[in-house]
Amino acid sequence: MKDAGYTGYLSSEYEGVREPWRSIEQVRRQHSLMRQTADKL
């Protein structure tokens, strides 16, 4: 993506269970995975 000149952003949605702290942890993990994936592209 970077090599192709992409300068936009990545977006994520959470549609899982809305239990306190569980959803926060799942979103944190998803964002971490997205950052790792984007860094490798």
NORVEN-V982084 format. One record per residue. N is the residue number from 1. RES is the residue in three letters. PSI is psi in whole degrees, -180 to 180 (* if undefined). Layout:
BEGIN
n-><N,N>
res-><RES,RES>
psi-><PSI,PSI>
END
This chain:
BEGIN
n-><1,2,3,4,5,6,7,8,9,10,11,12,13,14,15,16,17,18,19,20,21,22,23,24,25,26,27,28,29,30,31,32,33,34,35,36,37,38,39,40,41>
res-><MET,LYS,ASP,ALA,GLY,TYR,THR,GLY,TYR,LEU,SER,SER,GLU,TYR,GLU,GLY,VAL,ARG,GLU,PRO,TRP,ARG,SER,ILE,GLU,GLN,VAL,ARG,ARG,GLN,HIS,SER,LEU,MET,ARG,GLN,THR,ALA,ASP,LYS,LEU>
psi-><-45,-42,-29,-3,15,127,14,-155,163,145,149,154,148,121,24,-165,137,47,140,138,-34,-48,-37,-44,-40,-40,-41,-43,-40,-44,-38,-45,-41,-41,-46,-44,-45,-37,-27,-15,*>
END
